[in-house]
Amino acid sequence: MSCEHVNQINPHVTPSAPGCEDCLKIGGQWVHLRMCLICGHVGCCDSSPNKHATQHFHDTAHPIIQSAEPGENWQWCYVDQALV
């Protein structure tokens, strides 16, 4: 399956925060970080208590995230439920 949303990726996107933006605001903790490739929002993964990366997708419909973990270089499309 190919992802039809890659044309939405912002090549100049930068991380919104040094950790999960939303957890930092509420004093929460995260397991792994994901960055939205449309706007740069940094959120926590679905293994984290608050699942802010997925919540960001539901709030904005921004479809593609990238791992923000050192040494990881993968991207995921929420709409297509597939690696990009």
DRENGUSE-279293 format. One record per residue (C-alpha): residue number from 1; x, y, z; residue in three letters. Coordinates in steps of 0.2 Angstrom, whole numbers. Each point is the difference from the previous one (the first is absolute). Example, Ala and Ser with C-alpha at 12.3 -4.5 7.8 and 13.67 -1.06 7.14 Angstrom:
<pts>
+-----+-------+-------+-------+--------+
| num |  east | north |    up | residu |
+-----+-------+-------+-------+--------+
|   1 |    62 |   -22 |    39 |    ALA |
|   2 |     6 |    17 |    -3 |    SER |
+-----+-------+-------+-------+--------+
</pts>
This chain:
<pts>
+-----+-------+-------+-------+--------+
| num |  east | north |    up | residu |
+-----+-------+-------+-------+--------+
|   1 |     0 |     0 |     0 |    MET |
|   2 |     7 |    17 |    -4 |    SER |
|   3 |    -4 |    16 |    10 |    CYS |
|   4 |    -9 |    14 |    -9 |    GLU |
|   5 |     4 |    12 |    14 |    HIS |
|   6 |    18 |     2 |    -3 |    VAL |
|   7 |    -3 |    16 |   -10 |    ASN |
|   8 |    -6 |     8 |    17 |    GLN |
|   9 |    18 |    -2 |     8 |    ILE |
|  10 |     8 |    17 |     4 |    ASN |
|  11 |    18 |    -2 |    -5 |    PRO |
|  12 |     4 |    15 |    12 |    HIS |
|  13 |    -9 |    -7 |    15 |    VAL |
|  14 |     9 |     2 |    17 |    THR |
|  15 |    -4 |    -8 |    17 |    PRO |
|  16 |   -12 |    10 |    11 |    SER |
|  17 |     8 |    -5 |    16 |    ALA |
|  18 |    14 |   -10 |     7 |    PRO |
|  19 |   -12 |   -13 |     7 |    GLY |
|  20 |   -18 |    -3 |    -2 |    CYS |
|  21 |    -8 |    17 |    -1 |    GLU |
|  22 |   -16 |    -5 |     9 |    ASP |
|  23 |     8 |   -10 |    14 |    CYS |
|  24 |    12 |    14 |     3 |    LEU |
|  25 |   -15 |    12 |     3 |    LYS |
|  26 |    -9 |   -12 |    12 |    ILE |
|  27 |    15 |    -8 |     8 |    GLY |
|  28 |    -3 |   -17 |    -8 |    GLY |
|  29 |    13 |   -13 |    -5 |    GLN |
|  30 |     3 |    -9 |   -17 |    TRP |
|  31 |     8 |   -16 |    -6 |    VAL |
|  32 |     4 |     5 |   -18 |    HIS |
|  33 |    -1 |    16 |   -10 |    LEU |
|  34 |    -8 |     3 |   -17 |    ARG |
|  35 |     0 |    16 |   -11 |    MET |
|  36 |   -14 |     5 |   -12 |    CYS |
|  37 |     8 |     3 |   -17 |    LEU |
|  38 |   -13 |    13 |    -4 |    ILE |
|  39 |     2 |    12 |    14 |    CYS |
|  40 |    14 |    -6 |    11 |    GLY |
|  41 |   -11 |    -4 |    16 |    HIS |
|  42 |    10 |   -12 |    11 |    VAL |
|  43 |   -11 |   -13 |     9 |    GLY |
|  44 |     1 |   -16 |     9 |    CYS |
|  45 |    -3 |   -17 |    -7 |    CYS |
|  46 |   -14 |   -12 |     3 |    ASP |
|  47 |    10 |    -9 |    13 |    SER |
|  48 |     0 |    16 |    10 |    SER |
|  49 |   -14 |     4 |    13 |    PRO |
|  50 |    -7 |    15 |   -10 |    ASN |
|  51 |     3 |    -6 |   -18 |    LYS |
|  52 |     2 |    19 |    -6 |    HIS |
|  53 |     7 |    -4 |   -17 |    ALA |
|  54 |   -16 |   -10 |    -5 |    THR |
|  55 |   -11 |    14 |     9 |    GLN |
|  56 |     9 |    13 |   -11 |    HIS |
|  57 |    -5 |   -10 |   -15 |    PHE |
|  58 |   -19 |    -1 |     6 |    HIS |
|  59 |     0 |    19 |     4 |    ASP |
|  60 |     8 |     6 |   -16 |    THR |
|  61 |    -1 |   -14 |   -13 |    ALA |
|  62 |    19 |     2 |    -4 |    HIS |
|  63 |     3 |   -18 |    -6 |    PRO |
|  64 |    19 |    -3 |     1 |    ILE |
|  65 |    12 |    -1 |    15 |    ILE |
|  66 |    18 |    -5 |     1 |    GLN |
|  67 |     9 |    -8 |    15 |    SER |
|  68 |     9 |    13 |    10 |    ALA |
|  69 |    11 |   -13 |     8 |    GLU |
|  70 |    19 |     0 |    -2 |    PRO |
|  71 |     5 |   -13 |   -13 |    GLY |
|  72 |   -18 |    -3 |    -7 |    GLU |
|  73 |    -4 |     6 |   -17 |    ASN |
|  74 |   -18 |    -5 |    -4 |    TRP |
|  75 |   -16 |     8 |    -5 |    GLN |
|  76 |   -18 |    -5 |     3 |    TRP |
|  77 |   -16 |     5 |    -9 |    CYS |
|  78 |   -15 |     0 |    12 |    TYR |
|  79 |   -13 |     0 |   -15 |    VAL |
|  80 |     8 |   -14 |    -9 |    ASP |
|  81 |     6 |    -9 |    15 |    GLN |
|  82 |    16 |    -4 |    -8 |    ALA |
|  83 |    19 |     5 |     0 |    LEU |
|  84 |     4 |    13 |   -12 |    VAL |
+-----+-------+-------+-------+--------+
</pts>
